[in-house]
């Protein structure tokens, strides 16, 4: 299991369209992927769960990936949240 703190770097925050792309990114991995924000633990493959987070530029989240491709999953989510993808 990997736990990685990441700072969101999306100028306008994560609204519906970027959240949909984030869920697509998470869904391509077989690992379980969750985002921890405060006391919330949300499945990164759940569009409704991710929409409930209302992530803004500068927010700190922790990505938790667990499975056979956890390293690749954590890297992919990190790149997305940091605005690299």
C-alpha positions as CSV (number, residue, x, y, z in Angstrom):
1,X,0.0,0.0,0.0
2,X,1.2,3.5,-0.9
3,X,0.2,6.7,0.8
4,X,1.3,9.9,-0.9
5,X,0.5,13.5,0.0
6,X,-0.2,15.7,-3.0
7,X,-1.1,19.3,-3.4
8,X,-3.8,20.0,-6.1
9,X,-2.5,22.3,-8.8
10,X,-5.5,23.1,-11.0
11,X,-6.0,26.9,-11.3
12,X,-9.8,26.6,-11.3
13,X,-10.0,23.7,-9.0
14,X,-11.6,20.4,-9.9
15,X,-15.1,20.9,-11.3
16,X,-17.2,18.3,-13.1
17,X,-15.1,17.9,-16.3
18,X,-11.7,17.5,-14.5
19,X,-13.2,15.2,-11.9
20,X,-14.5,13.0,-14.8
21,X,-11.0,12.9,-16.2
22,X,-9.6,12.0,-12.8
23,X,-12.1,9.2,-12.4
24,X,-11.1,7.9,-15.9
25,X,-7.4,8.1,-14.8
26,X,-8.1,6.1,-11.6
27,X,-10.3,3.6,-13.4
28,X,-7.5,2.4,-15.7
29,X,-5.6,0.8,-12.8
30,X,-6.6,-2.4,-11.1
31,X,-5.5,-1.1,-7.7
32,X,-7.9,0.3,-5.2
33,X,-7.4,4.1,-5.1
34,X,-8.8,6.4,-2.5
35,X,-8.3,10.1,-1.8
36,X,-8.1,11.3,1.8
37,X,-9.2,14.8,2.5
38,X,-9.7,15.8,6.1
39,X,-11.9,13.1,7.6
40,X,-13.2,11.9,4.2
41,X,-12.0,8.8,2.4
42,X,-13.3,8.7,-1.1
43,X,-13.0,6.0,-3.8
44,X,-11.2,7.8,-6.7
45,X,-13.1,5.6,-9.2
46,X,-16.5,7.0,-8.0
47,X,-17.7,10.0,-9.8
48,X,-20.2,10.9,-7.2
49,X,-17.8,10.5,-4.4
50,X,-15.1,12.6,-6.1
51,X,-17.6,15.4,-6.9
52,X,-18.4,15.6,-3.1
53,X,-14.8,16.7,-2.4
54,X,-14.9,20.1,-4.1
55,X,-11.1,20.1,-4.5
56,X,-9.5,23.5,-5.1
57,X,-6.1,24.7,-6.2
58,X,-3.7,24.4,-3.3
59,X,-5.7,21.7,-1.4
60,X,-3.7,18.9,0.2
61,X,-4.9,15.4,-0.4
62,X,-3.4,12.0,0.3
63,X,-3.6,9.3,-2.4
64,X,-3.8,5.8,-1.1
65,X,-3.2,3.1,-3.7
66,X,-3.3,-0.6,-2.9
67,X,-2.8,-3.4,-5.4
68,X,-0.5,-4.9,-8.0
69,X,-0.1,-1.6,-9.9
70,X,-0.2,0.7,-6.9
71,X,3.0,2.6,-7.8
72,X,1.8,3.4,-11.3
73,X,-1.6,4.3,-10.0
74,X,-0.2,6.7,-7.4
75,X,2.1,8.2,-10.0
76,X,-0.8,8.7,-12.5
77,X,-3.1,10.3,-9.9
78,X,-0.2,12.5,-8.7
79,X,0.5,13.8,-12.2
80,X,-3.1,14.5,-12.8
81,X,-3.6,16.4,-9.5
82,X,-0.4,18.4,-10.0
83,X,-1.6,19.5,-13.5
84,X,1.0,17.5,-15.4
85,X,-1.6,15.5,-17.4
